[in-house]
Amino acid sequence: MTTESPRWFKSSYSENGGQCIEVATNFAVSCGTVPVRDSKRPTGPALNVPATAFAAFVAGLKGSGFGNA
């Protein structure tokens, strides 16, 4: 367990009227998770995504690894 507080941030591309998420990547090393939350509900719940899964997700976004649906 860590006493560190999450340092929330959202993408610089998040100028879409508030429909975005925030992440706290500072927990990736110490806890092995990346908390994700709705930016419109900062006191609401956060989803703790395993750091390895979050890294794979970001890599997929950067490399267009999800294909065209």
C-alpha positions as CSV (number, residue, x, y, z in Angstrom):
1,M,0.0,0.0,0.0
2,T,1.2,3.5,-0.8
3,T,0.5,6.8,0.8
4,E,1.2,8.6,-2.5
5,S,-1.7,10.6,-3.9
6,P,-2.7,10.1,-7.6
7,R,-1.4,12.9,-9.9
8,W,-4.3,13.1,-12.4
9,F,-3.9,14.4,-15.9
10,K,-5.7,14.3,-19.2
11,S,-4.4,14.4,-22.7
12,S,-3.6,17.7,-24.3
13,Y,-6.0,16.5,-27.1
14,S,-8.9,16.6,-24.6
15,E,-10.6,19.8,-25.8
16,N,-13.8,18.1,-26.8
17,G,-16.3,19.6,-24.4
18,G,-15.5,17.6,-21.3
19,Q,-15.9,14.1,-22.7
20,C,-12.6,12.7,-21.5
21,I,-10.8,10.6,-19.0
22,E,-8.0,11.3,-16.6
23,V,-5.2,8.9,-15.6
24,A,-2.7,8.8,-12.8
25,T,0.4,7.1,-14.2
26,N,2.4,7.8,-11.1
27,F,1.0,4.5,-9.6
28,A,2.3,2.3,-12.4
29,V,5.6,1.4,-10.7
30,S,4.7,1.6,-7.0
31,C,1.3,-0.2,-7.3
32,G,1.4,-1.9,-10.7
33,T,-1.8,-0.1,-11.7
34,V,-2.9,3.0,-13.6
35,P,-6.1,4.6,-12.1
36,V,-8.5,5.9,-14.7
37,R,-11.5,8.2,-14.0
38,D,-14.1,10.3,-15.7
39,S,-12.9,13.9,-15.8
40,K,-16.5,15.1,-15.1
41,R,-16.6,13.2,-11.8
42,P,-13.3,13.8,-10.1
43,T,-14.7,12.5,-6.7
44,G,-16.3,9.5,-8.3
45,P,-14.8,6.0,-8.6
46,A,-11.6,5.2,-10.5
47,L,-10.9,2.0,-12.4
48,N,-7.6,0.5,-11.6
49,V,-6.1,-0.9,-14.8
50,P,-3.1,-3.2,-14.6
51,A,0.0,-1.2,-15.8
52,T,0.9,-3.8,-18.4
53,A,-2.6,-3.7,-19.9
54,F,-2.6,0.1,-19.9
55,A,0.8,0.1,-21.7
56,A,-0.5,-2.3,-24.3
57,F,-3.6,-0.1,-24.8
58,V,-1.4,3.0,-25.4
59,A,0.9,1.1,-27.7
60,G,-2.1,-0.1,-29.7
61,L,-3.4,3.5,-30.0
62,K,0.0,4.8,-31.1
63,G,0.5,2.1,-33.6
64,S,-3.1,1.9,-34.9
65,G,-3.1,-1.7,-33.6
66,F,-6.8,-1.9,-33.3
67,G,-7.7,-1.8,-37.0
68,N,-10.6,-0.1,-38.6
69,A,-13.9,-1.2,-37.3
